Amino acid sequence: MAPTSIIPFSEPPYLAGLPSPYYAPSHLKWQKACRAFVEENLLKNAMEWEREGLLPPEVFQKFAAANMLVPTLPAPLPFEWLKKLGVHDILGVVKVGEWDYLHTAIYADEMARSGIAGPGASLTTGMAFGVPPILEYGSKELQEHILPDLLLGKKRICIAITEPEAGSDVANIQTTAIKTEDGKFYIVNGAKKWITNGIWSSYATMAVRTSGPGPSGLSLLVVPLLDYPGVSMRRIKVSGHLSSGTTYIELDDVRVPVENLIGQEGMGMKYVMMNFNHERLTVTIGVVRSSRVALAAAFEYCLKREAFGKTLMDQPVVRHRLAKCGAMLESQWAWVEQFVYQMTKLKKMEADVELGGLTALAKAHAGIVLDECARCAVLLFGGNGFTTTGQGEIAERIYRDVPGARIPGGSEDVLLDLAVRQLVKNYQNKTKLLERPRGSSKL
């Protein structure tokens, strides 16, 4: 494929005319169809909706009607459930039974092409991270009760882990779920904060404390939200992700049927940690795309903006800034593609063990890359990059989104530490397997 004339850094290499070992014809066909749909139904109005802090309800309905919320789930897609619901393909391009993580990555990348995180997150976050624990660990009865409406987009769900006093420290969650004496209900009390999509959600996949302190006391529970007795919700004003519906949830003696327990009591910490891997990888993909948009916008601006008698691009210091950020960006993307390819070859349990720590590291580093690229863009746009309207608006808005990349899903420092601890754990476990049994003289 011959290289095409595009702004440097604006597209991943495989879309810039360069060969790639990862993408089969199915992936390339899906990318074209996905881009056309997302461009028409989301991206052309994304900036306007972000300014207003809200997407029109019909946008979610259009995505749901086209089954374009389903691709945000982990691969492979829940084939049997989708088949039962009459969903056999996505946009008539990819059969659900042939879907792999490269298709998922393409979707995550295309949904983030506006550069700003809010519009895409407003549609997908609840489905992406709230549904998988139910699919993976929920009872047949629970799945039959709520999955049809969730998978078809008739109702919405969110993931509710974080609390005012427990962010990345999941093991210290304080929201309680105490069984009634007759054993038929959990009574839930507490609060959840910074919950994306919460304000529109009929349900939350919620981390609650069902017994004593520490991780062994945590469970996952599907808690009804909208118009449910004892539940109150309000939107939170945050600096970025303005349209994603960041929500504060208060729970006051909320009666939840015990049938809404996901899996087993006391296993909530494990379920949350396993769920984080998909969340962190897909967030990483979107963050890299935001970095692309910021850096490409700055690159294009520097080609035409003049100062001191020549374009900014003719200034060595400007080229130096762009070069450093470009190297970070493309290195991060190459790492992401490697991850995604490995996800297509490893079984889920194996991937969770082998890639869990590295996924945390990739997510943390993606936030660092975005910080560098967004800051570079703002500085090169100058006063325009400090202005909320006009030609520098995109740089200003992406820079506001940077904390939303570095904090949710595990804050940066926590993830850096987690990554190394997980790598050490894996190394020590593998080393033990190689040790000769004590007292044995056999070689």
Secondary structure by P-SEA (a helix, b strand, c coil): ccccccccccccccccccccccccaaaaaaaaaaaaaaaaccccaaaaaaaaccccaaaaaaaaaacccccccccccaaaaaaaacccccccccccccccaaaaaaaaaaaacccccccccccccccccccccccccccaaaaaacaaaaaaccbbbbbbccccccccccccccbbbbbcccccccccccccccccccccccccbbbbbccccccccbbbbbccccccccbbbbbbbcccccccccbbbbbcbbbbbcccccccccaaaaaaaaaaaaaaaaaaaaaaaaaaaaaaaaaaaaaccccccccccccaaaaaaaaaaaaaaaaaaaaaaaaaaaaacccaaaaaaacaaaaaaaaaaaaaaaaaaaaaaaaaaccccccccccaaaaaaaaaaccccccccccaaaaaaaaaaaaaaaaaaaaaaaccccccccc
